[in-house]
Amino acid sequence: MPPSSQTGHESPRLIRGVGLTSATALNMIDMIGVGPFITIPLMVSAMGGPQAMLGWILGAIFAMCDGLVWAELGAAMPQSGGSYGYLREIYGPNRLGRLVSFLFVWQLSFSAPLSIASGSIGLAGYASYFWPGLEKQYAARHWSVPLPILGRLQLHWMVSGATFVAIGMVALAAALLYRKITSIGWISKILLAGVLATTFWIIFAGLSHFDASRAFSFPPGAFTLSRNFFLGLGSAMLVATYDYWGYYNVAFLGDEVKDPAKTIPRAILLSIFLVACLYVVMNVSILGVVPWREIQMGQDNRGLYVVSIFMRKIYGPWAANLATGLVMWTAFASIFSLMLGYSRVPYAAALDGNYFKAFARVHFDGRFPYVSLLALAMVAALFCFLSLADVIAGLVVIRITLQFLVQAIGLIVLRIRRPDLPRPFRMWLYPLPALAASVGFVFVLISRTNSLTQIRYAALILISGVTIYLLRAWKHGEWPFGTPVERTASN
C-alpha cells in the first residue's frame, strides 16, 4: 500500500511493540547472520592456523565491554536512532554534539548499506554452491583515484549472477519490512528459529565427529609474540568485530521497545553472551572436522563454502545441500534485522532537524519511516557490486573511526558533564569497559597490513560530512555560525 498523505498537526507516532524476546531475537539474527559461516577462512588465513580462535575470544570480550556502553546509554536515552541521540546529548545538543551526531548519520549512510550488502553478498555466495554459474563474472573494473592529502583511493567492482541475487535479497527484505512494527515481531522469531537450527546442527555434527588433534593442530611458532602474530591478530579481530556486531540493534528502536530501561540492557548483554558461546563452540566444531589448511582462502572455493564442505564430509551431499539452504536463511535473517534497525536512524535525525527532511516521513497507515527504509535499501543494492572482503573491511573501519570510538569515550564525557542524568542501568566496573573497548578498537584499526586503505575512506567520509554540515549550519544560522532555533524535520 502506498503511503497516505499526512494531514493534521501531528505525524503518526511509532508503536512500542518490541518486548525482550523480540529484541533479543532481532539482536541475535543481526549478530549471527552469514558472518561466522563465511569468515572462518578469513580468520584462519589471517593467523595461519587454529590459533585464530583468539580472535573470536578477544572479540567477545571487547563486544561485552562495548555492549556495556550501549546498555547504559540505551537505558538512559531510549529513542529511535540510538547513537544519534547519544552523541548529540554527550557533546552538547546545540553545540559540538550537533556536528558529531550529524557525522554519525552521514557515515551510517555508507556503513549501514555496507553491512546489509555484506549479508546479501554472503547469501549469494552460498547460492553459488547450488548454481555454480552464478560465479561467472560478466564485468569487472578497478579504479585508483589520487586525492590531495588522503593519497590514492582504490575501488574494485564486479558484476556476476550472484550480484543480482544479492540485490534481489535486499529488495525482498525491504518488501517484508514495509509494514507495521507489530507485524514484524513474529517474522523475527521465525527467522531466529532457522538461525538457531542451523547453528545447533553444525555444533551437534561437529562435536559428534570431533577430532581434537585436528582442531588444535597448531603450526610451529603459532603463539610466538612476533610482529606477524600481532598483525594477524589485528586482521582476525577485525573480522571477529564484524561477526559480533549487531548486539546494539535494539538501541536503534528505542521508541518502539516496551519498558526500554530494562529491555534494552538485557537484550544487549544477553545476546552477546549467547552468541559468543555459540560462536566459540561452533567454530571449534568445524575445525575439528575440516583441517584448517583446507579452508584457507584461495583453495577451490572451500573458504566460501566452509559449512557446505563441513557437512559433506560428515553426512554427504544431501546434508551439504540442506546446510547451504539454512545458511542462506540465516543470511537473509541478518539482512532483515539490519535494515529494520538502521532505517530508524536517519528518521530520528531528520525529525530533529539535523538531517534531510524527507527521511522524517512516516507511513500514515503502517507508521514506519518508509523513506529512510527505501533509501537504505537502494544504497545497499549498489554496494552489492563490491567484493565481500572490501565491504567488510570498509564497514568495520568506517564505523570504528566515526562512531564506536567517539561513543565509548563519550560515555565517560557524559558521566562528567551530566551526573544528574537518570541512569536506570549503570556500566559495571566503570570506566574500565569503556576504556578497554576503546583500546580494542584502536588495535583493530592499526594492527593490520594495508590498514591505511580503509582509513582513507573513513577520512574522506569525515571531510565530506563536515563540509556538508557546515554548509547546512551556515544556511540555517546554527552552531558554529549562530544559535540553532527549534524546528522539526527541517532540511
Salt bridges, closest charged atoms under 4 A:
GLU72 OE1 - ARG415 NH2 2.88
GLU72 OE2 - ARG423 NE 3.31
GLU89 OE2 - ARG418 NH1 2.47
ASP211 OD2 - ARG214 NH2 3.78
ASP255 OD1 - ARG16 NH2 3.97
GLU256 OE1 - ARG344 NE 3.11
GLU294 OE1 - ARG302 NH1 3.56
GLU294 OE1 - LYS313 NZ 3.55
ASP352 OD2 - ARG88 NE 2.65
ASP352 OD2 - ARG98 NH1 3.83
ASP420 OD1 - ARG418 NE 3.16
GLU478 OE1 - ARG98 NE 3.32
GLU478 OE2 - ARG487 NH2 2.21
